[in-house]
Amino acid sequence: MELLHLRYFVAVAEELNFSAAARKLHMAASPLSQRIKDLEHELGRRLFDRSTHHVALTDAGTALLPIARDVLDRVGSIKWQLDQATKPSRTTVFVGMPAGVHPALRERVNLLAERVEERFELKRWPGTTPDLVAAVKNGELAITLARLPVQEASLDTLHVMTERLGAVVPADRFAGYTEVKLADLTNLAYARSPDEIMPAYFEQLDRQLDDLGVKKRIQLTHTGYGGVSELVSGGLAFSISMLDENSAMQGYRLENMQVLPFADFRAQLDTGLLWRRDRAGQDLAEVVKAAREVFAEALVR
């Protein structure tokens, strides 16, 4: 008995017409009838009651039909089952996400997840840049977005985004302004976010502001970006944040706040994608290759 015999039998059983079954199988009716007779001879049972105008399954044929279908289904699924059996299992990969990641950058992370989804399941893990970088260095995270600069010799950094920064000021004190000079800010204190959440770049920015005459400071502790917004909205201070209205940081804006570009000062925040250099040629090779393609051109906002 061959699989073809079972396919021929199922076709005739479903059509109950040798001519129709032969057309379905792309063969002539006569050889099809002979193959059914050969199967009946091998099984020692009649499978069909046949006459010139009538074809019906016998009890044996009725019993054989689900068996034949099951055999054919099993054979048909061999390739799929083999693919599944030899397919590498998916590995969960955590990607670090600092606060305020721009929606456009999140879209790129989603695209990266799609590119590698056959082998890897990318899941996001929140944290501050120092904690996320340390986790990548220690092997606790595979890759991370991080606010630059990051000085870690063991890590590779791919620049993925630049965001222009502006002054976040009390709106009532700057009504009619389309831009702001540093001299306009000297009567306000610069509100510094808690050190544990502030990117390293803002340390450099703080020193620059001091050198350029912005001396007053309010150093916050035990609060988040919302605490800074409370001070700015209340007219006590200014801060520095992303200019792009689509930035996730706009979610911290309260009433009586606006973001203005600097007229005499250039400030920007760069974001990179980081991974351990020694893993790029090993377990993360496919992820890193896809990341270099997805993030080939840095976003600018």
N, C-alpha and C positions, 0 to 999 in steps of 0.2 A: 504494500500500500504506500502510495506517495501523497504528499500534500496536495498535489494537483487533483488527485481523485476526490479529496475532501472539498476542494474549492468547486469542482464541477458538481458534486452532489449538492452543496449548499445553494449554488446558483439555480439548479433545477428545482430544488425544494422551495425556494423563494418565489420562483416564477410559475411553477407547476405548468410549464410549457417548454418543451425542448428547443423549439425554434427561438423563442424569446431569450432563453438562457444562453443559447449559442451566440446570439447577437451580443449579449452582455459580455460574453467571454471572448468575443472577436474570433470565433471559430465556426466551422460548419456543424450542422445538427447531427450528421451521421457519425463522425468521430466522437462527438460528445455522448451520443447514445451508447457507443461501444465502450467508452470509459466507464460509464455507469454500470453496464453489464459486467465489466471486469471487476469493479468494486463489489457488486452483489455476489459474484462468484467467489471472491476472496473471503467475504464475510459469511457466505453460506446462507444468505437471507435476501429475499426480495425487498427492495427499498421503495419501489413505486408500483402502483397498479396503473398499467398503461393500456390505452386503446387509441384508436385513430383520433378521437375527439376528446379524450379525457386522460388526465394525469393526476394521480393522487398519491399521497404518502401512505405507505403501509404502517402498521404498528411499529415495525422495526425501523422504518425511515423516520417516523415521528420521534422515536427514542434516540436515534443517531443525530438528529439535527442539532440539539443543544450541545452535544458532545463535540461535533465537528466544528461548530462555531467557536466553542471554547478553545479548541486546539489551534484553530486559525488565529484567534485573538492573541493567544499566548505567543505563537510564532511571530506574529506581526509586532509584538511589543519587545522582541528580543533586543533590537538595536537601541530603543529608548532605555530599557533596563540596563543594558551594558554601558550606555553613556552615563546614566545615573551612578552606576557602581564604580566607574572609573573617574568620575568627575571629582576634582578636589573639593573638599568641604570648605564652606565659607568661614572666613576668619573675621572676628569682630575687631575693628580698628577704631580707636578713640582719637578724635581730633579736638584739640583744645580751642576754646572760643572765649576770648576776653570780652569784657563788657563793651557795648556800643558798636559791635561789628556792623558795618554798613549793609543795607539790604542787597545791594549789588554784589557785594563780596559773599554774602550768604548764598546767593544764587550760584556763584562759582563753586562753592563748597558742595551744593546740591548736585551740580553737574559732575564734579569729581566723584561723588558717591555713585552716580549713575554709570560712570565710565568703568568703575571697578566692581560693580555689584555682583558680577558672576562669581568672583573669588572672595570679595571682602564686603562686610557690612560696616559702613561708616556711621559712628555714633558721636554726637557732640558732647563735650565735657567742659563746663564753665570754670572760670577761675581768673585770677589776676595774671598779668604777663609773667612776673617772676615765678609764681607757683607753677604755671603751665610749662615754662621753659625748664624748670627744675624737674618736672615730671617726665618730659621728653628725654632729658639728659640721663635720668635714672631708669629709663625704660618703662615707666608706668603709663606713658602716653606714646602713641606712635608718631604723631605729627601735631603741630599746633600753629594757629595764628598767633602772632605776638606783635606788640607795639615796639617798633625799632627806636633806638639801637639796642641790639642784644649782643653782648660780647661773650661768646662761648665757642672755644676752638673746636670742640667735638661736634658742633652742629653746623649743618648747611642751612643757609638762609636764601629764600627766593622772595624778592620784593614783589608784592602783589597789589599794593594800593597806596596812593598818596591822597591825603585829604587836607585841603586848605583850612586853616584855622582863623577864627575871628574873635573879636571881643564880645563877650556876653555882658550886656549892660542894662541898667534900669531904664526902661523905655521912656518914662516921664522925664528923665534928666537928659535924654538924647533925642527928643522929639525933633523931627526934621533932618536928622543926620543920615547920610547915606554911607559914610565911612567915618573912621575915628583915628585920631592921631594919639600917640602915646602921651603927649602933653595934656590931652583932654582927660586922661585917666588918673593924673597924679593926685587928685583930691579924693579918689576912691581907694580902698584897700583891695589888693589882689587876694582873692579867696583861694587858698590852696587846698585841694582835696587831701584826704588822709593819705599819708605816705604809702600805706599798704595797697591802695588801689590806683595810685597815680603812676602812669607810665614814666619810664626813666627820662624820656625826652623832655618832660615837663620840669625836671630838675635843671636841665640846660636852659629851658625857656625862662625859668624863674631867675636864674643868674643874669640872663640877658636883660630882662626887664629891670632888674636892680641896677645894672650898669648904665641903663638908658634913663634912669631917673624915677622909675616907679618903685618907691621904697616901702610903702605901707603893706602890711601883710595880715591876713587872718588865717591861721593854721587850724584846720578842722581835724577832729579826731572822732573815732567811733560813730561815723556816719558815712553816707554814700554821696553820690552825685546830687541826690535830692537835697541834701543839706546845703550844698553850694548854691543851688537854685533859690533856696529860701533867703539866703543873704543878698543875692543879686536882686531878687524880686522886691525885697524890703528896702532897697536903695542903699545898703551898707557897703557893697563891694561890687567888683566886676570879676569875671572869670574868662577863661579862654576855652573855646570848644569849636566843633566843626561848623563850617559855613553852610554846607550843603543842606538844604531844607529837607532832603530825604534821609539825612543821617538818623540813625537810631537814637543818637544823643538828643535829638529834638524832643524826644519823649519826656525829658526832664524839664522842659521849659514850663514855667509858671506864668501867671499874669504879670504884667509890667516888666517883661523881659524881651529883649531883641538881640540878635547877633549881627554885628557890623564888621565889615572887612577893615583891616588896618590900612591907613594911607601911607604910613612911613615905616612899616615893619612887616617882615615876611615870616610867617609861621606856618608850618605844615606838619602833619603827623603821618609817618610812614608805617605801613603794616607789612609784615613778612610771614611766610610760611616756613616753618622750621622742622627739621628732622635730624636724627643722629646720622652722621656721615657713614659710619660703619654698617648701618642697616640698609642704606640705599642700594647696596649691591647684594643684599641678602633677602630677608623676609619682606622688606618693603619696596623691593625693586619695581614691582608692577605699579604700586601706588605712587611712588616718586615719579616714575615715567609719565603716568597719567597726569599728575599734578603739574609737571613742567609743561605739558601740552595745554591743560586747562587754564593755567595762570601765565601763559607765555607772554602776554601783554598786560602790564600792570594797569589797574584802573586808576583814573585821576578824577577827583571830584572837588 
